[in-house]
Amino acid sequence: MDKIKSNGLLIIGIAFALFSVGFFFAAKDFSKQGSYVEVKGLSEKIVKADTAIWSLNFEVKSNNIDSLYSDIEKNIVAIKAFLKEKGFEDSEINIAPVNIYQDTYKDAAFRYNSTNQISVYTKKVDLAKQASNETLLLVKRGVVLNQNSISFEFSDLNSIKPDMLAEAIKNARDTASQFALNAGSTVGSVTRGNQGVFDITDKDPGSPEYKKIRLVSTLRFLLK
């Protein structure tokens, strides 16, 4: 029994010695790193979207398949004519495959029901926004849209990344400098940095073609 106790004490002593050595080297590495401050730098920019994606959806219902086909064709021709009159090219207009649902319920009002979509993918942002507000004209041509939605995208993020990142770093350094001044120190070099994520949102609900781009970078500066 005494031998077992002695071995246990020996193991505990060795473990404590190893922990002490490990703590010593960790503390030594920390002292080499020195004091630091970690801050965030913000950069925001308003840009105009360079791409518009416009969707126009309509439904056609009928109890006769030939009539259904004819009405779908008539709607597509009318919508395409409207879009071309507004200034869009054939290459910007896309017609999705027709989705037809057959209702076999005995009391169904219509046996055949179709959902149809025509979309516009264009760089003519202003034209798309204006035309999307004029679709009431389609009613005169017998077309009733059940969905008319448009979204805008900014695709040239790489062109503004360097300037925004530089601004975020500058703002982070300014914050670190103020902290160092209050602490009686000076700011040194960056020892660690996280660029952050570019967040893109609409500037406001009334002008979705303008985007607000926001970047928050996190940086660690040495203090001297």
VENPE-V570774 format. One record per residue. SS is DSSP state (h for helix, s for strand, l for the rest). Layout:
SS  SS
This chain:
l  h  h  h  h  h  h  h  h  h  h  h  h  h  h  h  h  h  h  h  h  h  h  h  h  h  h  h  h  h  h  h  h  l  l  s  s  s  s  s  s  s  s  s  s  s  s  s  l  l  s  s  s  s  s  s  s  s  s  s  s  s  l  l  h  h  h  h  h  h  h  h  h  h  h  h  h  h  h  h  h  h  h  h  h  l  l  l  l  h  h  h  s  s  s  l  l  l  s  s  s  s  l  l  l  l  l  l  l  l  l  s  s  s  s  s  s  s  s  s  s  s  l  l  h  h  h  h  h  h  h  h  l  l  h  h  h  h  h  h  h  l  l  l  s  s  s  s  s  s  s  s  s  l  l  l  l  h  h  h  h  h  h  h  h  h  h  h  h  h  h  h  h  h  h  h  h  h  h  h  h  h  h  l  l  l  s  s  s  s  s  s  s  s  l  l  l  l  s  s  s  s  l  l  l  l  l  l  l  s  s  s  s  s  s  s  s  s  s  s  s  s  s  l
